[in-house]
């Protein structure tokens, strides 16, 4: 994937691959991940906990 790529990831779960894609896309790229699971789904970390952690990252955009 080239630096500056724009990626839409469906079924991103807790965002592990989304974070990898964002790293590869670089500061000029855009990566958006979405999942239909409820925010309280997942263990040992829920979808909501993971999302809050990712949104707190310096390179993260404000969630829609």
N, C-alpha and C positions, 0 to 999 in steps of 0.2 A: 504494500500500500504506500503510495507516495505521500510525502510531507505535504500538508495543506489539503488533504482529502476531506470530503464530506461524507459522513457515514450515518446511516439510520439502522440501529440494531433492534429488531423485534425479539421479544422473549429474553431480555437481558438478565433476568433474575436479579441477583444481588449486585451485578455490575462488574464482576471480575474481568470479563473480556472487554467490557466497555472501557474500563480504565486502561487496558493494554492498547486498545484501538486509539484512545485519546492520546496516549503517549506517542504512538506511531504517527498520528495525524499532525502532532506538533501544535505550536501556538497559533499557526495560521489555519489550522483545520477545525472542523466541527464534527463532534460525535454526539448523537442523541440516542439514548437507550430508553425503551419502553417495555413494560411487562403488565400483564393483566392480573397477576397475583395480588391479593390484598396486602396491605402494609404490615400486617401482623404475621404473615406467612414466613416460614424459614427458621432454621436452627443451625448452629447456635446463635446466629445473627438474623434478625428479621429483615424483610425487604425495607421497611421504614427506617430501621437503624442504619442499614447500609446506605440508603439514599441520603440521610442526614449527614453521614460521614463524608460522602462524596461531594455534597453541596458545600461543605465547609472547606474543601480544598481550594487553594489559591487560584487555580485555573478553572474552577467550576463556575458555570453560569447560574443565574437564579432560576430555580425550577418554575415551570409554567403551571 
